[in-house]
C-alpha cells in the first residue's frame, strides 16, 4: 500500500472519529469522513475520497470543514445521516471543548448540524445549526446515528426531544439534570 499524503501531522489526531456516506458529495460515491480534533488549533473534519476506482489504497482530501473555535475539539465525534430524508447525507459534528466568547461561561461543548442543501456541492458555504451545552458539560463528546426511532420515515428533524436522565433530583456530579437531545 502506498503512503497517503496528508497535510496533517499525527498529533492532530486525524481519523479520531470516522464515518462513511455514499450521498455526501455525489450520489453513490463513497466518502470517508474523518475528524481531526486537534488540527489547525480548533479541529477539522476531512472528506476523503479514493484517488481512482482501481487504486483503493490511496485517498485524497476532497474537502475540509474547519472548526470555528480555538481548542474546541471540532471533529471529536461525528455522524453521517440523512436528517431530512432528501436522499443526501447530512453531517453532525461534535466539539466537546467549544466555548463561547464569554469567558465566564467556560467550555460547554457544541454540536454542529450541517444539512446538505446543495446536492453535495458547496459544503464550504453551508452554515451549520449550532447546539451548545451548559458549562462543563462536554456536549458533543459523542454523537451517533440511531435511525428512525419514531418510525415517521425521517432519520431526524429540526424538532428536539429532551429526555431528562437522572437517578435523583439532580446529577450528583454537576448538580444539574442531564439532557440527551435526540433528533427525531
N, C-alpha and C positions, 0 to 999 in steps of 0.2 A: 504494500500500500504506500502511495506517495504521501509525503508530508503535506499537510494542508497549510497554506499560507493564510495567516490571520493576523491582522494588525493588533491583536490583543495579547498581552502577556499573561502568563498563568496566574499571577496574583490578582487578576481582575475577576477570577472565577468564571470564565466562560463555560456555559453548559451547566451551571449550578442548578438551574431549573430547565427542563426540556419538555416540549410537546410537539406534535406534528399536526398539520392540516393539509387538506387537499383542495381547499377552496379559499385560500388566503390571497394569492396574487393572480392566479388563473384557475379556471375550473379544471379539476382532475390533475393538478400539478402538485406533487408533494413538496411541502416546505417544512423544514425543521426550524422551530422557534426556540432560541436558546437565551436564557437570562445570564447576564454578566453583572452581578450586583455591585461590584467594586470598580467597574470600568468608568473611565472619564470622570472620576470623583463623585458621581451620583448614581451610576448604574446605567446599563443599556440592555436592550433586547435586540438580538440579531435574527434576521430572517435568512436562513441558509438554504441554498439550492445546489443540487449536483451540477458539476460542470457540464456533463453531457450524459445522455442515457446510457451509453456504453461504458462510461467511466464513473461508476457509482462511488469510487473511493475518494474522490476529491469534491470538496464543497467550496462555494464562493458566497460571499456576503451579498445578498440581494438588496437588503435594506436594514437600517439601524434606527430604532426608536431610542431617543435619549431621555434619561431621567431628568426631571426638572429641578430637583433639589439637591443641594450639596449633601453627600453622605446619606442619601435616602434609601439606599439598597434597592433601587428600582430594578426589577428583574429577579428578585429573590424567589418569587413564586410566579407562576403563570399558568393560564389555561386557554386553550383554543376551543371555542364553542360558538355555534350559530345561535346567538341570543334572540334574534328577531325572526327566525325562520324564513329568511330571504334567499337561502341557498348559498350564502357566502359566509365563511368563517369569520368570527369576531375574536377579539383578544382581550383577556383580563390579566392585568399585571399587578403584582403586589410590590409595595415599597414599605416594609415594616419600620424603617427608621425615618420616614418622612416627618418633617417638622415644618409648621407654618412659619412665617416670618416673625410671628410673635414669640420672642424668646422665653417669655414667662409660661407659655403653653407647653413647651417641651415637645419631644417627639411623641407622636401618637400613631404614626403609620398611615398609609393610604392605599387604596386600590384604584387603579386606572382602568376604565372600561372603554375600549376602542371599538366602535361599531363600524364595520366595513361597509361604508355607504357608496363607494365609488367603483364597484365592480372589480375590486382587487387592486386598483390603482390609487395613487396619491396618499399613501399611508403617512407621508411626511406632512400632509395638510390636515389630517384628522385631528380634531380636538377631543380628547377623551373626557368622559364624565368622570369626576373625581369624588370618591367617597373617602372621608377622613375619619380616623379613630380618635378616641379620647387619649389624653396624656398617658404615656407609658403603656398603652395597650398593645403595641406592636401589631396593629391592624394591618392585614395584608401578609402576615407571616406565611399563611397557607391559603391558596385558592384552588378550587377543583371544579371540574365539570361533573355534576351529579345527575345530569339528564333531566328529563321532563317529569318532575316528581308529582305534578298535579294533573298530568295526562290531558293538557289542553292543546297539544300539538306544538308548543314552543319549549325550547330548552331554557328560556328565561324571558324576562320582560323588564321594563323600566320601573315596575312597581316592586317595592321591597316588602318583605315579610320579616318582622323581627321576632325572634324566638329568644325569650329570656331563660337562660340556663343557670340555675343556682340550687344549691342544696340548703342554703339558709336564706335569710332576707337579703344578704349581700355576700359578695365573694370574700372569703376570709383573707385573701392576699392583697386585693386592691381596695376593698371597701365598696365596690360597685357590683351591680349585676352584670352578667356577661351578655353581650349582643352577638348573635350569629345572624348575618344577613344572607338571605337566600334569594337568588334571582329566579323566582318562579311564583 
